[in-house]
Amino acid sequence: MALNVGQRAPDFTLPACDGERVEPFQLSQHLGRGPMVLAFFPLAFTPVCTNEMCHFRDSMSSFNDLKTQVYGISVDSPYALNAFIEAHNLSFKLLSDFNKQVSAQYGVLHERLGNLNGVSKRSVFILDNDGIVRYRWVSEDPRVMPSFPEIQQALQKLQ
């Protein structure tokens, strides 16, 4: 079932990785602190995913200016995500959806991608302070990157 603009985002708890530690992250506990970007990506250490997460890293000052929280989400293990953060000096947390439940809840799970089962679709959701989806972008093609100017425009509308 797809999650659409105007709907409340389902709450979830996932392991959050910061490059060193792994701690529980519950979505509802982070709402109300400004807009939130949830950027689902297929797999750490792949070329397009690396480019996308590094683009978020390189754009953090503009996200900070808009008081926006950014989280990447993939089906990788917390250990792989910590290594990915460290390897690319990412300045935001990555959430491990290793059991694929959140990707399925948000309607962004590839049942099969190549010869892999259950990989997140490259997608971006922007949530407002109340957890309502205000922007949604989902790609069936894992090689397609989101439009970062479009994401910034959507965030500016929430100011």
N, C-alpha and C positions, 0 to 999 in steps of 0.2 A: 504494500500500500504506500503510495507516494505521499510525502509531507508537502503541503502547498503553502503559498503565501497566505497569511491571515490565520493560519492554524497555530495552536499552541504546540511548541516542540515537546516531544516526550522527554520526561526526566530520565536520567540514566546515571549510573556510577561506573566509571572505568579507571584503570590504572593510569595515572598521569606521570609522565617522564620529563625530567628536566636536564638530562645529561649525566646525572649522578644517582639521584634517588628515584624511587617509585612510590607514589602516594595515591590514595583514593581521591578521585575527583567526582563530585556530584554536581551535575549541571545546576540544579535548583539553588545550591548554595552560592553560586557565582552570578546569579541574575541580580539585576538592580545596581550593577556597578558600571553601567554604560553598555553600549551595544557589544554584541559578541559575534565573532566570525568562527564558524565551524567549517574547516576545510578538510573534507574527506579526500584521501589520495590512495591509489592502489597499493603501492609497495615502496618501502624505503630503499634507498640506494639504486633505484632505477633512474635513467637519465631525465625523463620528464618530471617525475616526482621530485627529484633533487632540484631541478630548475625551479619548480613551483615553490617548494618550501624555502629555497634561497631567495626567491623574489619576495616572499612574505618577510623574511629576515631583513632584506635590504630596504623594505618599505616600512619597517616598524615605527620610524619617527612619525610618518603620516598617520599610522593607526593610533599611536600614542596621542598625537594632536587631537584626534577625534575621540579620545578616551575609550578606545575599543580594545577589548580582549580578543586575542587570536589563539586558536587551538587547532592543531592538525590532528586528524584521526585516521588511522589505518588499521588493518588487521594484523600488522606485524606484532611480534612479542614485545613486551616492555624492554627486554634486554637489547633487541635489535634497534628499537627506537632510541634508547639512550646512546647507543653507539652512533646512530645517524645524527643525533643532536650534536654530539661531541665532534664528529668528523666534519660537520658543516657549520659549527659554531652558531646553531640556531638559538634565538633569543626568546623563544616562546615554548610552551609545553606541547608535547605530543601525547595523545591519548591512545592507548592500545585497546582496540576492539577485537582482540584475539578470538573471542567466541562469536564474533560477527552479528551479535544481537542488535547493536545500535545501528549499524549500517542497514540491516533489514528493517528496523523500526522506521528509519528515515527514508526508506524506499530507494536506497542507493547501493544495493549489493548486486554485483555481477554473479549470477549463479555459476557461470563458467566464463573465464577469460583465458583464451588460449587453452593451455592444458592445466589451468589452475581452477579449482573450485572455490567460490566464495571470496571474492576480492572486492573491496570498496570501489564504487564508481568515483571518478574525479568529480567532485561537487562542492559547492559552497552554499552555506546557509548563513544569513545574518538574522540574529535574534535581537529584539528590543529588550528593554529592562524587564518586561513581564514574561519573556520567553516566547513571544509571538514571532513567527517567521515573517520578516519584512522583505527578504530577498531570497531567491532560490535559483541556483544554476546547477544543472546536472548534465554531464556528457556521457554518452554511450561509448565514445571513442576515447580510450585512455591517453591518446597522444595529444588531445586538445587541452590547452591551458585555459583557465578562466580569464575573463577580461578584468584586469586589475583596475583600470579607470572606471569601469562599470561598478565594481565593488566599492570604490571610493565614493562615487556619486550616490550610491544607495546609502552609504554610511552618513554622508553629508545631509541627506534628507531627514535623518533621525536626530539631527542636532537641534 
